Amino acid sequence: QGQVFLPEAVVNVLPGPRIPNDQLVDEVLRIRRRHGVTAFVCGADHQAFMLMRGLAERGVRVPEDISLTGFDGTPVPLGLEQPATIRSPLREMG
């Protein structure tokens, strides 16, 4: 409640421009500094995992400093913690 949608804080969602993965973490940190955003929704868990690794390399803690969510319920790679996710019942849906 009371949250504001910031279109300028949306990245890598079509039809907008695509930011390469090697620049994405820096863009997320720029958005955090400029707009005070502390939570990001990733379109899939593998995107959240990539972002988690990049943030950790820069000393940013998930979820203490930035919260992330993903979708899919993908198994967590070694060395990472499970982000908040939504598990889709893909077998049942198929």
N, C-alpha and C positions, 0 to 999 in steps of 0.2 A: 504494500500500500504506500502511496506517495512516491513511487518510483517513476522516473521520467524516461521515456524512450528517446535515445540519442542516435539518430540516423548516422551521424558522423563517427559513431563508435562501432558501426557494423563493418566487419571486414570479411572478405572472401565469400560473399554471398552474391550469386548472380542476380541481376545483370551487371553488377558493379565490377570494378577492376580487381584482378587477382594479384595478391601480394605473395611473392615466392616464400616458401617455407623458411628459408634462411633469414628472411627479413620480418617474418610474422611476429616473433617474440618481441622484437624491438618496437613494432607497431602497437602491440598489446600494452607494452610498458609506456609508450607515448600516450596512448589513450588513458591509461591509469593516471598518469601525471596531469594531463591536461584537463580531464573531466572527472577525476575521482572515482572512476569505475573500479569496483572491486570484485565483480563476478562476471564471468564470460560463459556463454552457452556455445558449445561446439556441436557441429552437426553430426559427429560420430565419435566414438571412443578413441579411435586411432588418432584423430586430430587432437583430442585432449591429451593423449599420451605424449605426442610430439611437443605440444605446448608445455606440458609439465617438465619434460627434460630440459627444454630451453630455458625455462624460468629457473629451474634448479641450478643450471650452469651460471646464472646471473645472481644467485643468492636469494631468489624470491621463493618463499615457501607456499605450497598449496596444501591445505586450504587456509593457512593462517594469514597470509598476505593477499592472496588472490584465490577466489573460489572458481572452480571449473565444473561444468557438467558436460556429459556426453550422451550419446544414444547408442544402443546396440547390445550392451552387456558383454562386450568383447573381453576375453581373458586378459588380465593385466600382465604386461611384460615384467621380467625380473627387474628389481630395483625401484619399481614405482608402486604407489599405493592406488587403490581403487578410487577413482573419482566418483562423484555422484553420477548415476547413469540411469537410463530407462531401458530395461530389457524388453525387447519386442519378441513376442511369441512367433518367431519366423516360421518354424515348422508348422504350427497350427494355421498361420496365415496362408502358407503355401498350399 
